[in-house]
Amino acid sequence: MAKWLNGNLSMHHIYISALLVECNHFGGIPTDIDSFRRTQYLQGDEILKLTEGTIGGYLDVFKQHAFDVVPLAGIAATACPGGLVQDSAYLQIKANLIDGLTAALKADRLDGVLLALHGSAASESLCDLEGDLLQAVRQVVGEDIPIVATLDLHAHITPQMIEHSDVLVAWETYPHRDAHETGMRGAQAIVDILRGDLKPTMSMGLAPVLVGAINGTTDGNGPFAMTMHRAKQLEARPEVYSTSAFLVHPYLDAPQMGGGGLVVTNDDQELADQLARELAEFYWEQRFLLEPELFEVDNAIQFGLANDGPIVIVETADCCGGGAAGDSVQLLPALMALGPDVSSVLPVVDRAAATKCHQAGEGSILTLEIGHQHDPKWGDPIRVEAEVLRLTDGRFTYSGGIWDRCEGNMGPAAVVRVEGVLVCLASFPTYEWCGEQYPALGIDVKQAKFIVAKNPMNYRMAFEHCSQVFMVLDTRGPTPATCRHLPYSQAVRPAFPWDPELDSPVRVIH
């Protein structure tokens, strides 16, 4: 497999591509090709200009070795999480990737494949895009060329993904801060395989636990942090090459989902199976701690009014970062009822309302139908009298995380006042990282009594500078804090939280 020259690796040709999107079967706006173009859609040499993120990590490692990724870089397609990827969009991305791969193989310029994937992508026709893509790549390159993929730690690991890859490695932090480092780990795996130092054997231990991400941080000593810590401790063993822990994205409707641990050993399948099972069993033991404490809307508001300072209300059920449309206005009536003297800020994705505001202009007062326009199954629009305070193009820059220094694009956006509520209207959903959207719209959240956040994790680092009170709501939507009431149609049962006392629930795939 490897090419040698005077005891060192000679020039190797590595094909790199990316398909990074997290999808939701229960709601959200369909992910079309424009969803990728608004975020990241690069081809060929454009990819080689990346310095941050997973691909930036790949390239940093390859600079240290005799590796060539020119002109074999394929396609990098990234989109904000959303509804299912349209078949036409996936087929276009897949065709571009496979065409470039085939050309590289025919030119005898292909020694390895490195893919930046998410692990929880789904299309209108397929619920395992990563497995389908890895299988297609394997069919082109055959069994002798190594395939390595990097994943989000919310990936849904399937037998198809395990079968058609040599090594899978996942991000180790949530909130996500280590995409670049994980890219370096993935690239190093390719180097080690081609150098002959690694003959990977891989196994995934899976426990049937479907929970939201409220208690899924890798910081501190929480239940998932302890699972991650247990996994990384195993890497101290010389026969263990890599470990990953997974808190599966539960808003897919796919059979046999769960979280747990993945282990890559050096030519020891039995050990990989054993350790993967142990990690999954440990993860299963954390199941009760992974379910969050939840509050009803009225209780959260009354608690906030009785306490000084800003209060962060977390409506995770409408999380764009989990694939929801971001168009919920379930909280708006309760916040409006507090009157004009109690200030609140609320983000809503509503393209039609934002367009009307831009047409009317700043200072206008108009009647708007706000909310539930993009994903109407979760509620009804609310008619309000709104004053248009501010209009922007909706562009902002991320500071940190997986899209550090990348541009976010809400599309034409507006801030309107409805009673005491500043409603921030966006045309398109965007990932919430560190609260960049609010200041981009001219909002100082420290002036608000109630700050609405629609993310199950990043709200802490976004708003801890102005509040230490975070209340997670039990509201309806496609990304709820608990999965108990989601209408799964696939064979996800038996599983926690519905079946909390199962005997030997863990299974191993390799």
Summary of the structure (lengths in Angstrom):
residues: 510
radius of gyration: 23.2
end to end distance: 22.4
largest distance: 77.9
contacts: 1938
relative contact order: 0.14
helix: 32%
strand: 25%
